[in-house]
Amino acid sequence: MCITLAGVRNDFPIDVYNRLIHLLEGNLRHWVFWTAANCEVQSMEAWLTRRYHFSFFERRSDASTLNR
């Protein structure tokens, strides 16, 4: 069993992760999902984590391009 932020287990349903996406912001949110991606998660949860992880970095690179 892998424990993430504040003792949240990685086997919660997808809707719990969706709520966390909306509740948590910035690097804290990224850390939670990066941690979940490095634990044993169900396939749908792993897919959601990877999708979020990549979109986080895409948004960040877009923002840095605009600031130049």
C-alpha positions as CSV (number, residue, x, y, z in Angstrom):
1,M,0.0,0.0,0.0
2,C,1.3,3.4,-0.9
3,I,0.5,6.5,1.1
4,T,0.3,9.9,-0.5
5,L,-0.2,13.3,0.9
6,A,-2.0,13.4,4.3
7,G,-2.4,9.6,4.3
8,V,-4.6,9.5,1.2
9,R,-4.5,6.0,-0.2
10,N,-3.9,5.6,-4.0
11,D,-6.8,3.1,-4.4
12,F,-9.5,5.7,-4.0
13,P,-12.1,6.0,-6.9
14,I,-11.4,8.3,-9.8
15,D,-13.9,10.9,-8.6
16,V,-11.9,11.4,-5.4
17,Y,-8.8,12.2,-7.6
18,N,-11.0,14.5,-9.7
19,R,-11.9,16.4,-6.6
20,L,-8.3,16.6,-5.5
21,I,-7.4,18.1,-8.9
22,H,-9.9,20.9,-8.3
23,L,-9.0,21.4,-4.6
24,L,-5.3,21.4,-4.8
25,E,-3.2,24.0,-6.7
26,G,0.2,24.4,-8.2
27,N,3.2,22.4,-7.1
28,L,1.3,20.7,-4.2
29,R,-1.2,19.3,-6.7
30,H,1.6,18.2,-9.0
31,W,3.4,16.5,-6.1
32,V,0.4,14.5,-5.1
33,F,-0.2,13.1,-8.6
34,W,3.6,12.5,-9.2
35,T,3.6,10.4,-5.9
36,A,0.5,8.5,-7.0
37,A,2.2,7.8,-10.4
38,N,5.1,6.1,-8.6
39,C,2.9,3.8,-6.6
40,E,0.9,0.8,-7.7
41,V,-2.3,2.2,-9.0
42,Q,-5.2,0.8,-11.1
43,S,-4.9,1.4,-14.8
44,M,-7.5,4.2,-15.1
45,E,-5.9,6.0,-12.1
46,A,-2.5,5.6,-13.7
47,W,-3.8,7.0,-17.0
48,L,-5.4,10.0,-15.3
49,T,-2.1,10.6,-13.4
50,R,0.0,10.5,-16.5
51,R,-2.4,12.7,-18.5
52,Y,-2.4,15.3,-15.7
53,H,1.4,15.1,-15.3
54,F,2.0,15.9,-18.9
55,S,-0.6,18.6,-19.1
56,F,0.9,20.3,-16.1
57,F,4.3,20.6,-17.8
58,E,2.7,21.6,-21.1
59,R,0.9,24.5,-19.5
60,R,4.1,25.5,-17.6
61,S,6.2,25.6,-20.8
62,D,3.5,27.6,-22.6
63,A,3.6,30.2,-19.8
64,S,7.3,30.5,-19.9
65,T,7.2,31.0,-23.7
66,L,4.7,33.8,-23.3
67,N,6.9,35.5,-20.7
68,R,9.9,35.8,-23.0
